[in-house]
Amino acid sequence: MSHEIVDAETFYPGIGLSGDAEQFIRAFFTEDVRPSLSPELRDMAIKQREAFDIPDHAVYKDSLDSFDILGGYSETHGLGHIYIFDRAAIHHIVVKGKDARYKKVAKSIRER
């Protein structure tokens, strides 16, 4: 498992996402967010979604008082991605292993 704070300036080298990072990442998992992005960012979000290889039925969405969680698990890659959007930062957690481990981590985040 790994964790990083998303830096909008270095998330994609050569493309500054200041002000757009949250919507861009949400577009990986939520199609209705994509029209709010520029065509270039929309295309990149779609390509990232394809690279993650997370089927629509495997997308995880949750909201709590001060933060939202989006993510999903790819059987093909044996990886789960979890993004936590809070007031201070966007956290990206990558869970390697089986789907059950990914779900356990997602549940643990929600319960804290």
C-alpha positions in Angstrom: 0.0 0.0 0.0 1.2 3.5 -0.7 0.0 7.0 0.0 0.7 10.4 -1.5 -0.6 13.9 -1.4 -1.6 14.9 -4.9 0.4 17.9 -6.1 -1.5 19.7 -8.8 1.7 21.1 -10.4 3.5 17.7 -10.7 0.7 15.2 -11.0 1.1 15.2 -14.8 4.5 16.6 -15.8 4.1 19.6 -18.1 0.5 20.1 -17.3 -0.5 22.4 -14.4 -3.7 21.3 -12.8 -4.0 24.2 -10.3 -7.6 24.8 -9.7 -8.6 21.7 -11.8 -7.0 18.8 -10.0 -10.1 17.8 -8.0 -12.5 17.9 -11.0 -9.8 16.1 -13.1 -9.4 13.3 -10.6 -13.2 13.0 -10.1 -13.5 12.6 -13.8 -11.6 9.3 -13.6 -14.6 7.8 -11.8 -17.6 10.0 -12.6 -18.5 10.6 -16.2 -20.8 13.5 -15.5 -17.9 15.6 -14.2 -16.0 15.4 -17.6 -17.9 18.1 -19.5 -16.7 20.7 -17.0 -13.1 20.0 -18.1 -11.2 21.4 -21.1 -11.1 18.9 -24.0 -7.4 18.2 -23.3 -8.1 17.4 -19.6 -11.2 15.4 -20.5 -9.2 13.2 -22.9 -6.5 12.7 -20.3 -9.0 11.8 -17.6 -10.6 9.2 -19.9 -7.1 7.8 -20.7 -6.3 7.6 -17.0 -9.6 5.8 -16.3 -8.7 3.3 -19.1 -5.2 2.8 -17.6 -6.7 2.1 -14.2 -9.0 -0.5 -15.8 -11.7 -0.1 -13.2 -15.1 -1.2 -14.4 -18.1 1.1 -13.7 -19.6 -1.5 -11.3 -16.4 -1.4 -9.2 -16.3 2.3 -8.6 -16.5 3.2 -4.9 -18.1 6.6 -3.9 -18.7 7.8 -0.4 -19.2 11.1 1.3 -18.7 12.0 4.9 -19.0 15.4 6.7 -15.7 16.9 5.7 -14.5 14.6 2.8 -15.4 12.5 -0.2 -13.9 9.2 -1.2 -13.7 7.9 -4.8 -11.9 4.9 -6.1 -12.1 1.5 -7.5 -10.4 -1.8 -7.9 -8.9 -3.4 -11.1 -8.9 -7.2 -11.2 -6.7 -7.0 -14.2 -3.9 -5.1 -12.4 -4.6 -6.3 -8.9 -4.6 -2.7 -7.7 -7.1 -0.5 -6.0 -7.0 3.3 -6.2 -8.6 5.5 -3.5 -8.7 9.2 -3.7 -9.7 11.2 -0.6 -10.8 14.8 -1.1 -10.7 16.8 2.1 -10.5 20.6 2.7 -6.7 20.6 2.8 -5.5 18.1 0.2 -6.2 15.3 -2.2 -4.8 12.0 -1.0 -4.1 9.1 -3.3 -3.8 5.6 -1.8 -2.9 2.6 -3.9 -3.7 -0.8 -2.5 -1.9 -3.8 -4.1 -3.4 -7.2 -3.7 -6.8 -8.8 -3.8 -10.1 -7.0 -3.9 -10.8 -8.0 -0.3 -7.8 -6.1 0.9 -8.8 -3.0 -1.1 -12.3 -3.1 0.4 -10.8 -3.5 3.9 -8.7 -0.4 3.4 -11.6 1.6 2.0 -13.8 0.5 4.9 -11.1 1.4 7.4 -10.8 4.9 5.9 -14.5 5.4 6.1 -14.7 4.3 9.7 -12.0 6.7 10.8 
